[in-house]
Amino acid sequence: MKSAVGAKPKVPQAKPETEPAALIADYWAAAKKHYQRGEYSDYGSDDWKALPLEDPRKMAGLVAFAQMWLKYGDEIADDLNRQLTYPEPLWQRATTEACDKAFRQLLAQQQHSRKEAA
């Protein structure tokens, strides 16, 4: 949209700064909703780490972990620390071939079950 000759361009008005307490309250309310809906990644997981700090789902994952820690005690924190310190070695992880083999076996079992049912 062109402005008339000699007319001053409209300058967007700055929004008043939001109070820090209001920002925290909004963030907490959003995190609580995500937690209640189960919309969060597990604390310490790669998905959780990838979330920006400002994402309320990050806090929701932290709250879920805190609830488990409260319920199960230090055992769960120790387990997480072991997993983060000593991740499963690559040689112990399933290979693509092993996953394909397991999938083919499952598919064959399902096809066999369907033939028997028919």
C-alpha positions as CSV (number, residue, x, y, z in Angstrom):
1,M,0.0,0.0,0.0
2,K,1.5,3.3,-1.1
3,S,1.4,6.3,1.1
4,A,0.3,9.7,-0.1
5,V,3.1,12.2,-0.9
6,G,4.2,14.1,2.1
7,A,2.3,11.7,4.5
8,K,4.2,10.3,7.4
9,P,4.5,6.5,7.4
10,K,2.7,4.8,10.2
11,V,5.1,3.5,12.9
12,P,3.9,0.5,14.9
13,Q,3.3,1.4,18.5
14,A,5.5,-0.5,20.9
15,K,3.6,-2.8,23.2
16,P,4.0,-2.2,26.9
17,E,6.3,-4.7,28.5
18,T,4.6,-7.6,30.1
19,E,5.3,-8.1,33.8
20,P,7.7,-11.0,34.5
21,A,5.3,-12.5,36.9
22,A,2.6,-12.6,34.2
23,L,5.0,-14.3,31.8
24,I,5.9,-16.9,34.3
25,A,2.2,-17.5,35.2
26,D,1.4,-17.9,31.5
27,Y,4.3,-20.3,30.9
28,W,3.4,-22.4,34.0
29,A,-0.3,-22.5,32.9
30,A,0.7,-23.7,29.4
31,A,3.2,-26.3,30.9
32,K,0.5,-27.6,33.2
33,K,-2.0,-28.1,30.3
34,H,0.7,-30.0,28.3
35,Y,1.4,-32.1,31.4
36,Q,-2.2,-33.0,32.0
37,R,-2.7,-33.9,28.3
38,G,0.5,-36.0,28.2
39,E,1.9,-33.7,25.5
40,Y,5.6,-33.7,26.5
41,S,8.8,-35.7,25.8
42,D,10.5,-37.7,28.5
43,Y,12.9,-35.8,30.6
44,G,16.5,-36.3,29.3
45,S,15.4,-37.8,25.9
46,D,16.8,-36.4,22.7
47,D,13.3,-34.9,21.9
48,W,13.2,-33.2,25.2
49,K,16.7,-31.8,24.8
50,A,15.8,-30.5,21.4
51,L,13.0,-28.4,22.8
52,P,13.9,-24.7,23.3
53,L,13.8,-23.6,27.0
54,E,10.8,-21.3,26.2
55,D,8.7,-24.3,25.1
56,P,6.3,-25.2,28.0
57,R,6.5,-28.9,27.0
58,K,10.0,-28.9,28.3
59,M,8.7,-27.9,31.8
60,A,5.9,-30.5,31.4
61,G,8.5,-33.2,30.9
62,L,10.5,-32.0,33.9
63,V,7.3,-32.0,36.0
64,A,6.5,-35.6,34.9
65,F,10.0,-36.7,35.9
66,A,9.7,-34.9,39.2
67,Q,6.4,-36.8,39.9
68,M,8.1,-40.1,39.1
69,W,11.0,-39.1,41.4
70,L,8.6,-38.3,44.2
71,K,6.8,-41.7,43.7
72,Y,9.9,-43.9,43.1
73,G,12.6,-42.0,45.0
74,D,16.2,-41.8,44.1
75,E,16.0,-45.1,42.2
76,I,14.6,-43.4,39.1
77,A,17.2,-40.6,39.3
78,D,19.9,-43.1,39.6
79,D,18.5,-45.0,36.6
80,L,18.4,-41.8,34.5
81,N,22.0,-41.0,35.5
82,R,23.1,-44.4,34.5
83,Q,21.4,-44.1,31.1
84,L,22.9,-40.7,30.4
85,T,26.3,-41.6,31.6
86,Y,26.5,-45.1,30.0
87,P,24.3,-45.1,27.0
88,E,23.6,-48.5,25.4
89,P,26.6,-49.3,23.1
90,L,25.9,-49.2,19.4
91,W,26.9,-52.9,19.1
92,Q,24.1,-53.8,21.5
93,R,21.4,-51.9,19.6
94,A,19.2,-53.7,17.0
95,T,20.4,-53.5,13.5
96,T,18.2,-52.7,10.5
97,E,18.5,-56.3,9.4
98,A,17.4,-57.6,12.9
99,C,14.4,-55.2,12.8
100,D,13.5,-56.3,9.3
101,K,13.8,-60.0,10.3
102,A,11.5,-59.4,13.3
103,F,9.0,-57.6,11.1
104,R,8.9,-60.4,8.5
105,Q,8.4,-63.0,11.3
106,L,5.5,-60.9,12.8
107,L,4.0,-60.4,9.3
108,A,4.2,-64.2,8.6
109,Q,2.5,-65.0,12.0
110,Q,-0.3,-62.6,11.2
111,Q,-0.8,-64.0,7.7
112,H,-0.8,-67.5,9.2
113,S,-3.4,-66.5,11.8
114,R,-5.6,-64.9,9.2
115,K,-5.5,-68.0,7.1
116,E,-6.5,-70.2,10.1
117,A,-9.4,-67.8,11.0
118,A,-10.8,-67.9,7.4
